[in-house]
Amino acid sequence: MESLSMVRLRLTLKQRYFLLLCFAVGAIIAYQFTRNRLEVERMSRVEGLRANSSQFTLERKPFHILGGSIHYFRVPRAYWEDRLLKMKACGLNTLTTYVPWNLHEPERGVFNFEDQLDLEAYLRLAASLGLWVILRPGPYICAEWDLGGLPSWLLRDQNMKLRTTYPGFTAAVNSFFNQLMKKVVPHQYSKGGPIIAVQVENEYGSFAKDEDYMPFIKEALLSRGITELLLTSDNREGLKRGGVKGALETINFQKLNPNDIKCLDGIQPNKPKLVMGV
């Protein structure tokens, strides 16, 4: 005859198994609910961010971009949510972030998208908090970052010509983008994600050593599945040389000057104005 303590132990184990089963079933239901919600949201999206007139539209309705930058690689992951919540509390609706190539590929062919560099986790977090994203994947990002985010191992090639269509550089860019865009493409607006625009390079008008370079970067993005609005960003002096056909030109400056906006309007009339950096 079983002792009372053995019966209690058996019941306790049964209760534990039951709770674990309930948890597992609940997790499956929650996962399916999230998948279904995202699929419904994706199917309900008809048209992403557009710049076809003097104002932006999202889903064919006027849309004002109130944005700011918080770079995931500069903020400890434990504080990502806190910082994005503070950003949203300021009334902003759009997050911009660069992607540092030199951190994601510290050695040629060795890629890191984990922990502090988990870009997908950052994009999912932004989406969960109701923030849109303008992604700035470079490959050159400037950003007061070592070599503008270009990995130093590129310089082992004594003939290297950075930010040009030099074969050694374009091959490295293609290799990096092959890995990066697999992480980025699923998070575009058209697929239910938060990315509403992607920037082509960064401030190339201040460098402009190769007229074929910007078309190459643009095609590198498009050929890997980028479908959202494309942007470029330059200061006033670089506007005339930093754009690429099919991408909206935006401006950055150190202090507000109405003449800079007029300059942008002169180069690109009848388009919405966007400041990507101050």
C-alpha positions as protocol buffer text, in pm:
chain_id: "A"
residue {
  index: 1
  type: MET
  ca { x: 0 y: 0 z: 0 }
}
residue {
  index: 2
  type: GLU
  ca { x: 142 y: 337 z: -109 }
}
residue {
  index: 3
  type: SER
  ca { x: 222 y: 587 z: 157 }
}
residue {
  index: 4
  type: LEU
  ca { x: 50 y: 924 z: 158 }
}
residue {
  index: 5
  type: SER
  ca { x: 380 y: 1094 z: 75 }
}
residue {
  index: 6
  type: MET
  ca { x: 422 y: 879 z: -241 }
}
residue {
  index: 7
  type: VAL
  ca { x: 72 y: 968 z: -358 }
}
residue {
  index: 8
  type: ARG
  ca { x: 143 y: 1335 z: -300 }
}
residue {
  index: 9
  type: LEU
  ca { x: 471 y: 1305 z: -493 }
}
residue {
  index: 10
  type: ARG
  ca { x: 294 y: 1137 z: -787 }
}
residue {
  index: 11
  type: LEU
  ca { x: 29 y: 1408 z: -792 }
}
residue {
  index: 12
  type: THR
  ca { x: 296 y: 1673 z: -778 }
}
residue {
  index: 13
  type: LEU
  ca { x: 476 y: 1518 z: -1077 }
}
residue {
  index: 14
  type: LYS
  ca { x: 149 y: 1490 z: -1268 }
}
residue {
  index: 15
  type: GLN
  ca { x: 77 y: 1852 z: -1192 }
}
residue {
  index: 16
  type: ARG
  ca { x: 420 y: 1951 z: -1317 }
}
residue {
  index: 17
  type: TYR
  ca { x: 376 y: 1756 z: -1642 }
}
residue {
  index: 18
  type: PHE
  ca { x: 32 y: 1910 z: -1685 }
}
residue {
  index: 19
  type: LEU
  ca { x: 170 y: 2261 z: -1636 }
}
residue {
  index: 20
  type: LEU
  ca { x: 452 y: 2194 z: -1883 }
}
residue {
  index: 21
  type: LEU
  ca { x: 199 y: 2061 z: -2134 }
}
residue {
  index: 22
  type: CYS
  ca { x: -19 y: 2370 z: -2088 }
}
residue {
  index: 23
  type: PHE
  ca { x: 284 y: 2594 z: -2135 }
}
residue {
  index: 24
  type: ALA
  ca { x: 385 y: 2412 z: -2454 }
}
residue {
  index: 25
  type: VAL
  ca { x: 34 y: 2428 z: -2598 }
}
residue {
  index: 26
  type: GLY
  ca { x: 10 y: 2796 z: -2503 }
}
residue {
  index: 27
  type: ALA
  ca { x: 342 y: 2870 z: -2672 }
}
residue {
  index: 28
  type: ILE
  ca { x: 227 y: 2697 z: -2991 }
}
residue {
  index: 29
  type: ILE
  ca { x: -101 y: 2888 z: -2990 }
}
residue {
  index: 30
  type: ALA
  ca { x: 80 y: 3218 z: -2930 }
}
residue {
  index: 31
  type: TYR
  ca { x: 324 y: 3142 z: -3212 }
}
residue {
  index: 32
  type: GLN
  ca { x: 44 y: 3060 z: -3455 }
}
residue {
  index: 33
  type: PHE
  ca { x: -149 y: 3370 z: -3349 }
}
residue {
  index: 34
  type: THR
  ca { x: 156 y: 3589 z: -3411 }
}
residue {
  index: 35
  type: ARG
  ca { x: 217 y: 3427 z: -3750 }
}
residue {
  index: 36
  type: ASN
  ca { x: -147 y: 3472 z: -3850 }
}
residue {
  index: 37
  type: ARG
  ca { x: -150 y: 3833 z: -3730 }
}
residue {
  index: 38
  type: LEU
  ca { x: 164 y: 3916 z: -3926 }
}
residue {
  index: 39
  type: GLU
  ca { x: 28 y: 3742 z: -4234 }
}
residue {
  index: 40
  type: VAL
  ca { x: -298 y: 3937 z: -4212 }
}
residue {
  index: 41
  type: GLU
  ca { x: -103 y: 4259 z: -4164 }
}
residue {
  index: 42
  type: ARG
  ca { x: 121 y: 4179 z: -4460 }
}
residue {
  index: 43
  type: MET
  ca { x: -175 y: 4099 z: -4684 }
}
residue {
  index: 44
  type: SER
  ca { x: -346 y: 4425 z: -4583 }
}
residue {
  index: 45
  type: ARG
  ca { x: -48 y: 4631 z: -4698 }
}
residue {
  index: 46
  type: VAL
  ca { x: -96 y: 4762 z: -5049 }
}
residue {
  index: 47
  type: GLU
  ca { x: 161 y: 5036 z: -5101 }
}
residue {
  index: 48
  type: GLY
  ca { x: 467 y: 5128 z: -4898 }
}
residue {
  index: 49
  type: LEU
  ca { x: 641 y: 5461 z: -4860 }
}
residue {
  index: 50
  type: ARG
  ca { x: 626 y: 5670 z: -5178 }
}
residue {
  index: 51
  type: ALA
  ca { x: 766 y: 6009 z: -5279 }
}
residue {
  index: 52
  type: ASN
  ca { x: 568 y: 6077 z: -5594 }
}
residue {
  index: 53
  type: SER
  ca { x: 462 y: 6432 z: -5509 }
}
residue {
  index: 54
  type: SER
  ca { x: 550 y: 6707 z: -5264 }
}
residue {
  index: 55
  type: GLN
  ca { x: 476 y: 6482 z: -4966 }
}
residue {
  index: 56
  type: PHE
  ca { x: 540 y: 6127 z: -4860 }
}
residue {
  index: 57
  type: THR
  ca { x: 258 y: 5876 z: -4865 }
}
residue {
  index: 58
  type: LEU
  ca { x: 222 y: 5542 z: -4690 }
}
residue {
  index: 59
  type: GLU
  ca { x: -66 y: 5326 z: -4801 }
}
residue {
  index: 60
  type: ARG
  ca { x: -151 y: 5616 z: -5034 }
}
residue {
  index: 61
  type: LYS
  ca { x: -217 y: 5844 z: -4738 }
}
residue {
  index: 62
  type: PRO
  ca { x: -5 y: 6147 z: -4636 }
}
residue {
  index: 63
  type: PHE
  ca { x: 276 y: 6041 z: -4407 }
}
residue {
  index: 64
  type: HIS
  ca { x: 513 y: 6259 z: -4204 }
}
residue {
  index: 65
  type: ILE
  ca { x: 849 y: 6108 z: -4117 }
}
residue {
  index: 66
  type: LEU
  ca { x: 948 y: 6214 z: -3766 }
}
residue {
  index: 67
  type: GLY
  ca { x: 1269 y: 6026 z: -3721 }
}
residue {
  index: 68
  type: GLY
  ca { x: 1585 y: 5991 z: -3520 }
}
residue {
  index: 69
  type: SER
  ca { x: 1889 y: 5765 z: -3507 }
}
residue {
  index: 70
  type: ILE
  ca { x: 1973 y: 5500 z: -3251 }
}
residue {
  index: 71
  type: HIS
  ca { x: 2242 y: 5260 z: -3368 }
}
residue {
  index: 72
  type: TYR
  ca { x: 2204 y: 4909 z: -3230 }
}
residue {
  index: 73
  type: PHE
  ca { x: 2579 y: 4849 z: -3234 }
}
residue {
  index: 74
  type: ARG
  ca { x: 2641 y: 5152 z: -3010 }
}
residue {
  index: 75
  type: VAL
  ca { x: 2385 y: 5067 z: -2741 }
}
residue {
  index: 76
  type: PRO
  ca { x: 2410 y: 4760 z: -2514 }
}
residue {
  index: 77
  type: ARG
  ca { x: 2141 y: 4516 z: -2618 }
}
residue {
  index: 78
  type: ALA
  ca { x: 1990 y: 4521 z: -2269 }
}
residue {
  index: 79
  type: TYR
  ca { x: 1907 y: 4890 z: -2323 }
}
residue {
  index: 80
  type: TRP
  ca { x: 1767 y: 4870 z: -2676 }
}
residue {
  index: 81
  type: GLU
  ca { x: 1405 y: 4865 z: -2567 }
}
residue {
  index: 82
  type: ASP
  ca { x: 1454 y: 5143 z: -2312 }
}
residue {
  index: 83
  type: ARG
  ca { x: 1615 y: 5370 z: -2571 }
}
residue {
  index: 84
  type: LEU
  ca { x: 1353 y: 5301 z: -2837 }
}
residue {
  index: 85
  type: LEU
  ca { x: 1072 y: 5364 z: -2590 }
}
residue {
  index: 86
  type: LYS
  ca { x: 1231 y: 5697 z: -2500 }
}
residue {
  index: 87
  type: MET
  ca { x: 1253 y: 5776 z: -2870 }
}
residue {
  index: 88
  type: LYS
  ca { x: 886 y: 5700 z: -2918 }
}
residue {
  index: 89
  type: ALA
  ca { x: 798 y: 5904 z: -2609 }
}
residue {
  index: 90
  type: CYS
  ca { x: 952 y: 6204 z: -2787 }
}
residue {
  index: 91
  type: GLY
  ca { x: 685 y: 6171 z: -3054 }
}
residue {
  index: 92
  type: LEU
  ca { x: 906 y: 6010 z: -3318 }
}
residue {
  index: 93
  type: ASN
  ca { x: 767 y: 5745 z: -3550 }
}
residue {
  index: 94
  type: THR
  ca { x: 1074 y: 5638 z: -3750 }
}
residue {
  index: 95
  type: LEU
  ca { x: 1407 y: 5488 z: -3648 }
}
residue {
  index: 96
  type: THR
  ca { x: 1716 y: 5514 z: -3865 }
}
residue {
  index: 97
  type: THR
  ca { x: 2022 y: 5300 z: -3815 }
}
residue {
  index: 98
  type: TYR
  ca { x: 2345 y: 5229 z: -3997 }
}
residue {
  index: 99
  type: VAL
  ca { x: 2487 y: 4879 z: -4045 }
}
residue {
  index: 100
  type: PRO
  ca { x: 2862 y: 4855 z: -3964 }
}
residue {
  index: 101
  type: TRP
  ca { x: 3023 y: 4619 z: -4211 }
}
residue {
  index: 102
  type: ASN
  ca { x: 3347 y: 4596 z: -4011 }
}
residue {
  index: 103
  type: LEU
  ca { x: 3167 y: 4456 z: -3706 }
}
residue {
  index: 104
  type: HIS
  ca { x: 2953 y: 4212 z: -3899 }
}
residue {
  index: 105
  type: GLU
  ca { x: 3251 y: 4080 z: -4099 }
}
residue {
  index: 106
  type: PRO
  ca { x: 3558 y: 4135 z: -3879 }
}
residue {
  index: 107
  type: GLU
  ca { x: 3755 y: 3885 z: -4087 }
}
residue {
  index: 108
  type: ARG
  ca { x: 3699 y: 3812 z: -4453 }
}
residue {
  index: 109
  type: GLY
  ca { x: 3426 y: 3550 z: -4479 }
}
residue {
  index: 110
  type: VAL
  ca { x: 3357 y: 3542 z: -4104 }
}
residue {
  index: 111
  type: PHE
  ca { x: 3016 y: 3692 z: -4031 }
}
residue {
  index: 112
  type: ASN
  ca { x: 2859 y: 3786 z: -3699 }
}
residue {
  index: 113
  type: PHE
  ca { x: 2490 y: 3870 z: -3655 }
}
residue {
  index: 114
  type: GLU
  ca { x: 2453 y: 3757 z: -3296 }
}
residue {
  index: 115
  type: ASP
  ca { x: 2405 y: 3917 z: -2953 }
}
residue {
  index: 116
  type: GLN
  ca { x: 2492 y: 4287 z: -2977 }
}
residue {
  index: 117
  type: LEU
  ca { x: 2495 y: 4259 z: -3357 }
}
residue {
  index: 118
  type: ASP
  ca { x: 2160 y: 4081 z: -3393 }
}
residue {
  index: 119
  type: LEU
  ca { x: 2011 y: 4320 z: -3646 }
}
residue {
  index: 120
  type: GLU
  ca { x: 1699 y: 4111 z: -3695 }
}
residue {
  index: 121
  type: ALA
  ca { x: 1621 y: 4122 z: -3324 }
}
residue {
  index: 122
  type: TYR
  ca { x: 1658 y: 4499 z: -3334 }
}
residue {
  index: 123
  type: LEU
  ca { x: 1422 y: 4526 z: -3631 }
}
residue {
  index: 124
  type: ARG
  ca { x: 1166 y: 4301 z: -3462 }
}
residue {
  index: 125
  type: LEU
  ca { x: 1187 y: 4511 z: -3148 }
}
residue {
  index: 126
  type: ALA
  ca { x: 1130 y: 4831 z: -3344 }
}
residue {
  index: 127
  type: ALA
  ca { x: 828 y: 4675 z: -3511 }
}
residue {
  index: 128
  type: SER
  ca { x: 683 y: 4557 z: -3179 }
}
residue {
  index: 129
  type: LEU
  ca { x: 708 y: 4912 z: -3045 }
}
residue {
  index: 130
  type: GLY
  ca { x: 536 y: 5062 z: -3348 }
}
residue {
  index: 131
  type: LEU
  ca { x: 842 y: 5228 z: -3503 }
}
residue {
  index: 132
  type: TRP
  ca { x: 914 y: 5237 z: -3875 }
}
residue {
  index: 133
  type: VAL
  ca { x: 1273 y: 5189 z: -3990 }
}
residue {
  index: 134
  type: ILE
  ca { x: 1494 y: 5355 z: -4251 }
}
residue {
  index: 135
  type: LEU
  ca { x: 1792 y: 5125 z: -4291 }
}
residue {
  index: 136
  type: ARG
  ca { x: 2133 y: 5260 z: -4392 }
}
residue {
  index: 137
  type: PRO
  ca { x: 2344 y: 4955 z: -4485 }
}
residue {
  index: 138
  type: GLY
  ca { x: 2629 y: 5136 z: -4655 }
}
residue {
  index: 139
  type: PRO
  ca { x: 2860 y: 4969 z: -4735 }
}
residue {
  index: 140
  type: TYR
  ca { x: 3029 y: 5296 z: -4632 }
}
residue {
  index: 141
  type: ILE
  ca { x: 2842 y: 5458 z: -4341 }
}
residue {
  index: 142
  type: CYS
  ca { x: 3072 y: 5736 z: -4214 }
}
residue {
  index: 143
  type: ALA
  ca { x: 2894 y: 5768 z: -3875 }
}
residue {
  index: 144
  type: GLU
  ca { x: 3217 y: 5878 z: -3703 }
}
residue {
  index: 145
  type: TRP
  ca { x: 3311 y: 5510 z: -3724 }
}
residue {
  index: 146
  type: ASP
  ca { x: 3653 y: 5363 z: -3801 }
}
residue {
  index: 147
  type: LEU
  ca { x: 3706 y: 5373 z: -4180 }
}
residue {
  index: 148
  type: GLY
  ca { x: 3338 y: 5457 z: -4216 }
}
residue {
  index: 149
  type: GLY
  ca { x: 3249 y: 5100 z: -4128 }
}
residue {
  index: 150
  type: LEU
  ca { x: 3460 y: 4945 z: -4402 }
}
residue {
  index: 151
  type: PRO
  ca { x: 3660 y: 4648 z: -4270 }
}
residue {
  index: 152
  type: SER
  ca { x: 4032 y: 4713 z: -4243 }
}
residue {
  index: 153
  type: TRP
  ca { x: 4117 y: 4380 z: -4404 }
}
residue {
  index: 154
  type: LEU
  ca { x: 4020 y: 4537 z: -4737 }
}
residue {
  index: 155
  type: LEU
  ca { x: 4347 y: 4729 z: -4720 }
}
residue {
  index: 156
  type: ARG
  ca { x: 4553 y: 4411 z: -4744 }
}
residue {
  index: 157
  type: ASP
  ca { x: 4500 y: 4448 z: -5117 }
}
residue {
  index: 158
  type: GLN
  ca { x: 4771 y: 4698 z: -5208 }
}
residue {
  index: 159
  type: ASN
  ca { x: 4573 y: 4804 z: -5516 }
}
residue {
  index: 160
  type: MET
  ca { x: 4247 y: 4850 z: -5327 }
}
residue {
  index: 161
  type: LYS
  ca { x: 4029 y: 5142 z: -5433 }
}
residue {
  index: 162
  type: LEU
  ca { x: 3760 y: 5186 z: -5171 }
}
residue {
  index: 163
  type: ARG
  ca { x: 3410 y: 5298 z: -5274 }
}
residue {
  index: 164
  type: THR
  ca { x: 3469 y: 5230 z: -5642 }
}
residue {
  index: 165
  type: THR
  ca { x: 3392 y: 4951 z: -5885 }
}
residue {
  index: 166
  type: TYR
  ca { x: 3742 y: 4812 z: -5840 }
}
residue {
  index: 167
  type: PRO
  ca { x: 3683 y: 4433 z: -5864 }
}
residue {
  index: 168
  type: GLY
  ca { x: 3844 y: 4361 z: -5528 }
}
residue {
  index: 169
  type: PHE
  ca { x: 3606 y: 4601 z: -5357 }
}
residue {
  index: 170
  type: THR
  ca { x: 3288 y: 4502 z: -5541 }
}
residue {
  index: 171
  type: ALA
  ca { x: 3357 y: 4133 z: -5475 }
}
residue {
  index: 172
  type: ALA
  ca { x: 3383 y: 4204 z: -5102 }
}
residue {
  index: 173
  type: VAL
  ca { x: 3064 y: 4413 z: -5107 }
}
residue {
  index: 174
  type: ASN
  ca { x: 2877 y: 4139 z: -5290 }
}
residue {
  index: 175
  type: SER
  ca { x: 2991 y: 3880 z: -5038 }
}
residue {
  index: 176
  type: PHE
  ca { x: 2879 y: 4095 z: -4745 }
}
residue {
  index: 177
  type: PHE
  ca { x: 2547 y: 4191 z: -4902 }
}
residue {
  index: 178
  type: ASN
  ca { x: 2476 y: 3824 z: -4975 }
}
residue {
  index: 179
  type: GLN
  ca { x: 2474 y: 3765 z: -4600 }
}
residue {
  index: 180
  type: LEU
  ca { x: 2326 y: 4096 z: -4487 }
}
residue {
  index: 181
  type: MET
  ca { x: 2029 y: 4111 z: -4721 }
}
residue {
  index: 182
  type: LYS
  ca { x: 1912 y: 3766 z: -4612 }
}
residue {
  index: 183
  type: LYS
  ca { x: 1863 y: 3926 z: -4271 }
}
residue {
  index: 184
  type: VAL
  ca { x: 1708 y: 4247 z: -4404 }
}
residue {
  index: 185
  type: VAL
  ca { x: 1468 y: 4147 z: -4682 }
}
residue {
  index: 186
  type: PRO
  ca { x: 1214 y: 3962 z: -4459 }
}
residue {
  index: 187
  type: HIS
  ca { x: 1171 y: 4277 z: -4248 }
}
residue {
  index: 188
  type: GLN
  ca { x: 1063 y: 4507 z: -4529 }
}
residue {
  index: 189
  type: TYR
  ca { x: 726 y: 4680 z: -4517 }
}
residue {
  index: 190
  type: SER
  ca { x: 595 y: 4474 z: -4808 }
}
residue {
  index: 191
  type: LYS
  ca { x: 657 y: 4159 z: -4606 }
}
residue {
  index: 192
  type: GLY
  ca { x: 495 y: 4286 z: -4287 }
}
residue {
  index: 193
  type: GLY
  ca { x: 810 y: 4434 z: -4137 }
}
residue {
  index: 194
  type: PRO
  ca { x: 906 y: 4787 z: -4025 }
}
residue {
  index: 195
  type: ILE
  ca { x: 1156 y: 4883 z: -4300 }
}
residue {
  index: 196
  type: ILE
  ca { x: 998 y: 5154 z: -4516 }
}
residue {
  index: 197
  type: ALA
  ca { x: 1312 y: 5280 z: -4692 }
}
residue {
  index: 198
  type: VAL
  ca { x: 1674 y: 5182 z: -4756 }
}
residue {
  index: 199
  type: GLN
  ca { x: 1961 y: 5424 z: -4813 }
}
residue {
  index: 200
  type: VAL
  ca { x: 2209 y: 5367 z: -5095 }
}
residue {
  index: 201
  type: GLU
  ca { x: 2565 y: 5423 z: -4963 }
}
residue {
  index: 202
  type: ASN
  ca { x: 2623 y: 5745 z: -4765 }
}
residue {
  index: 203
  type: GLU
  ca { x: 2738 y: 6093 z: -4866 }
}
residue {
  index: 204
  type: TYR
  ca { x: 2900 y: 5965 z: -5182 }
}
residue {
  index: 205
  type: GLY
  ca { x: 2883 y: 6311 z: -5338 }
}
residue {
  index: 206
  type: SER
  ca { x: 3169 y: 6417 z: -5110 }
}
residue {
  index: 207
  type: PHE
  ca { x: 3385 y: 6140 z: -5256 }
}
residue {
  index: 208
  type: ALA
  ca { x: 3251 y: 6067 z: -5606 }
}
residue {
  index: 209
  type: LYS
  ca { x: 3551 y: 5888 z: -5753 }
}
residue {
  index: 210
  type: ASP
  ca { x: 3359 y: 5651 z: -5981 }
}
residue {
  index: 211
  type: GLU
  ca { x: 3038 y: 5732 z: -6171 }
}
residue {
  index: 212
  type: ASP
  ca { x: 2953 y: 5362 z: -6197 }
}
residue {
  index: 213
  type: TYR
  ca { x: 2975 y: 5301 z: -5823 }
}
residue {
  index: 214
  type: MET
  ca { x: 2635 y: 5425 z: -5705 }
}
residue {
  index: 215
  type: PRO
  ca { x: 2449 y: 5234 z: -5979 }
}
residue {
  index: 216
  type: PHE
  ca { x: 2643 y: 4926 z: -5870 }
}
residue {
  index: 217
  type: ILE
  ca { x: 2537 y: 4965 z: -5505 }
}
residue {
  index: 218
  type: LYS
  ca { x: 2177 y: 5032 z: -5606 }
}
residue {
  index: 219
  type: GLU
  ca { x: 2169 y: 4718 z: -5819 }
}
residue {
  index: 220
  type: ALA
  ca { x: 2337 y: 4520 z: -5541 }
}
residue {
  index: 221
  type: LEU
  ca { x: 2040 y: 4607 z: -5319 }
}
residue {
  index: 222
  type: LEU
  ca { x: 1768 y: 4551 z: -5578 }
}
residue {
  index: 223
  type: SER
  ca { x: 1907 y: 4221 z: -5703 }
}
residue {
  index: 224
  type: ARG
  ca { x: 1899 y: 4081 z: -5349 }
}
residue {
  index: 225
  type: GLY
  ca { x: 1534 y: 4160 z: -5290 }
}
residue {
  index: 226
  type: ILE
  ca { x: 1516 y: 4518 z: -5164 }
}
residue {
  index: 227
  type: THR
  ca { x: 1182 y: 4660 z: -5281 }
}
residue {
  index: 228
  type: GLU
  ca { x: 1119 y: 4958 z: -5053 }
}
residue {
  index: 229
  type: LEU
  ca { x: 1188 y: 5324 z: -5133 }
}
residue {
  index: 230
  type: LEU
  ca { x: 1556 y: 5395 z: -5201 }
}
residue {
  index: 231
  type: LEU
  ca { x: 1728 y: 5709 z: -5068 }
}
residue {
  index: 232
  type: THR
  ca { x: 2062 y: 5881 z: -5095 }
}
residue {
  index: 233
  type: SER
  ca { x: 2201 y: 6132 z: -4844 }
}
residue {
  index: 234
  type: ASP
  ca { x: 2449 y: 6414 z: -4908 }
}
residue {
  index: 235
  type: ASN
  ca { x: 2543 y: 6756 z: -4783 }
}
residue {
  index: 236
  type: ARG
  ca { x: 2471 y: 7060 z: -4998 }
}
residue {
  index: 237
  type: GLU
  ca { x: 2805 y: 7043 z: -5178 }
}
residue {
  index: 238
  type: GLY
  ca { x: 2763 y: 6675 z: -5258 }
}
residue {
  index: 239
  type: LEU
  ca { x: 2405 y: 6675 z: -5381 }
}
residue {
  index: 240
  type: LYS
  ca { x: 2488 y: 6713 z: -5749 }
}
residue {
  index: 241
  type: ARG
  ca { x: 2728 y: 6417 z: -5747 }
}
residue {
  index: 242
  type: GLY
  ca { x: 2586 y: 6182 z: -5486 }
}
residue {
  index: 243
  type: GLY
  ca { x: 2252 y: 6080 z: -5630 }
}
residue {
  index: 244
  type: VAL
  ca { x: 2156 y: 5780 z: -5838 }
}
residue {
  index: 245
  type: LYS
  ca { x: 1864 y: 5743 z: -6076 }
}
residue {
  index: 246
  type: GLY
  ca { x: 1558 y: 5595 z: -5909 }
}
residue {
  index: 247
  type: ALA
  ca { x: 1652 y: 5698 z: -5554 }
}
residue {
  index: 248
  type: LEU
  ca { x: 1514 y: 5996 z: -5363 }
}
residue {
  index: 249
  type: GLU
  ca { x: 1785 y: 6248 z: -5277 }
}
residue {
  index: 250
  type: THR
  ca { x: 1790 y: 6370 z: -4917 }
}
residue {
  index: 251
  type: ILE
  ca { x: 2012 y: 6622 z: -4743 }
}
residue {
  index: 252
  type: ASN
  ca { x: 2218 y: 6650 z: -4426 }
}
residue {
  index: 253
  type: PHE
  ca { x: 2381 y: 6953 z: -4270 }
}
residue {
  index: 254
  type: GLN
  ca { x: 2548 y: 7077 z: -3952 }
}
residue {
  index: 255
  type: LYS
  ca { x: 2300 y: 7357 z: -3886 }
}
residue {
  index: 256
  type: LEU
  ca { x: 1962 y: 7451 z: -4025 }
}
residue {
  index: 257
  type: ASN
  ca { x: 1994 y: 7669 z: -4332 }
}
residue {
  index: 258
  type: PRO
  ca { x: 1686 y: 7733 z: -4551 }
}
residue {
  index: 259
  type: ASN
  ca { x: 1915 y: 7778 z: -4850 }
}
residue {
  index: 260
  type: ASP
  ca { x: 2022 y: 7414 z: -4822 }
}
residue {
  index: 261
  type: ILE
  ca { x: 1661 y: 7303 z: -4860 }
}
residue {
  index: 262
  type: LYS
  ca { x: 1623 y: 7536 z: -5157 }
}
residue {
  index: 263
  type: CYS
  ca { x: 1932 y: 7380 z: -5311 }
}
residue {
  index: 264
  type: LEU
  ca { x: 1777 y: 7034 z: -5274 }
}
residue {
  index: 265
  type: ASP
  ca { x: 1454 y: 7160 z: -5428 }
}
residue {
  index: 266
  type: GLY
  ca { x: 1647 y: 7302 z: -5721 }
}
residue {
  index: 267
  type: ILE
  ca { x: 1809 y: 6968 z: -5792 }
}
residue {
  index: 268
  type: GLN
  ca { x: 1502 y: 6759 z: -5718 }
}
residue {
  index: 269
  type: PRO
  ca { x: 1181 y: 6964 z: -5755 }
}
residue {
  index: 270
  type: ASN
  ca { x: 831 y: 6845 z: -5670 }
}
residue {
  index: 271
  type: LYS
  ca { x: 955 y: 6586 z: -5425 }
}
residue {
  index: 272
  type: PRO
  ca { x: 920 y: 6571 z: -5046 }
}
residue {
  index: 273
  type: LYS
  ca { x: 1213 y: 6707 z: -4848 }
}
residue {
  index: 274
  type: LEU
  ca { x: 1387 y: 6484 z: -4599 }
}
residue {
  index: 275
  type: VAL
  ca { x: 1681 y: 6566 z: -4371 }
}
residue {
  index: 276
  type: MET
  ca { x: 1876 y: 6249 z: -4293 }
}
residue {
  index: 277
  type: GLY
  ca { x: 2140 y: 6398 z: -4067 }
}
residue {
  index: 278
  type: VAL
  ca { x: 2218 y: 6706 z: -3863 }
}
